[in-house]
Amino acid sequence: MATPAADATSSPTPPRQEAPARKAVRVVVKGRVQGVGFRDWTAETAESLGLAGWVRNRRDGTVEALLSGDAAKVDEMVSRHLPVGSPASAVTAVVPSPADPVHPSLGFEIKFTV
């Protein structure tokens, strides 16, 4: 019995790309992080990495942020960018905790102090 010939016009199905793993963390950043452009810097850096979430000052002198998006980009923000901070800041600690992801369409915003 002959095997059917392959249709010359059909192309193989391209491999299915997996969506990047999504992750979210809430971080509290300690040190000289208020009055030094830290929130603006955080928002700009997070947006450049394609992250969604928010950042705000806290009355205790820390800055709090929610970072949500591609797991590798969230990890990069937490481990490489936040510990350095904005040029005028002096970060002494970054304390992450798990959080629920937010939808990427929400973007990144600067919130009021709590």
N, C-alpha and C positions, 0 to 999 in steps of 0.2 A: 504494500500500500504506500502510495506516495505521500509525502508530507506537504501541506499547503505552503506555497511560497509566501514569504513575507511581503507585505504591501510596501513598495518602494517609497510611497508618499507619506507613510506614517513615521513619526519620529518617536524615539523612546521618551517615556515620561521623565521629566527632569526630577532629580531627587528633591524630596520635600524638605524644605528648610524648617528647622525647629525654631519656634519663637524663643527669643532669649529668656532665660529664667528671670522672673520679676521678683523684686525684693523691696522691702521698705524698712527703714530704721528711724527712730526718733533719737536725736542726739542732743546732749547738753554740752555746750562748749564753755570752758572756764578760762579765766585769765583776764587780760586787758582786751575785752572784746566789744565794749560799748563805747560809742563816741569816736570810733576809729574807722568807720566805713565797713565794718564786718558784715552787716546784713546785706548791704548792696553787693559786696564782693561775693558773699555766699550765693545770692540769687543769680548773679552773672555766671559764676563758676558752675552751679548746678544746671542752669539752662544750657551752657556750652556742652555739658555732658548728656543732655537730653533727659534730665531728671525732672520730675514733678514734685510738688510739695509746697512748703512754706518755711519762713524763718521769722523769728521775733525775739525782741529783748525780753528779759524777765527782770522783775523788780529786785531780785537778789544779785544782779550784776552779771549773770550768765546770759548766753544766747541759746535758744532752743530752736531746733529745726526738724522737719520731717522731710526725709529724702526717699523718693520712690522711683523705681524704674529698673532698668537692666541691672541684674545683680552685680556684675563686674564693675559697672559704672558707679553704683552706690558704694561698693567696697573701695573703689579708687577715691571717691570723695571723702570717705571717712578716714581712710588710712594715709592718703597722700596729700590731700588739699587742706582739709580742716585743721590738721595739726600745725600747718604753716600759717594759715590765715591770711588776712589782708596785710598789705605792707606795714601799716601802723599798729597792727595788733600784736599781742604777745600771748599766745595760747599756752595754757599750762596743762589742760586735760580735755579730752574728747570722750564723753561717756555715752556709748550707744546702747539702745534697747530695741527689741523687736517692735514692729508696728504693722498695721494693715496697709497694704498698698493703696494708692489713690490712682484714679484714672489719668493716663497721660495727657488727656485733653484739658485737664484742669490747669496745666502749666505750673509755674512757680511764682509765689507771691510773698511779699513782705507784709506781715501782720502787725497789729498793734501790740504794745507791751502788755504783759500779764503779770 
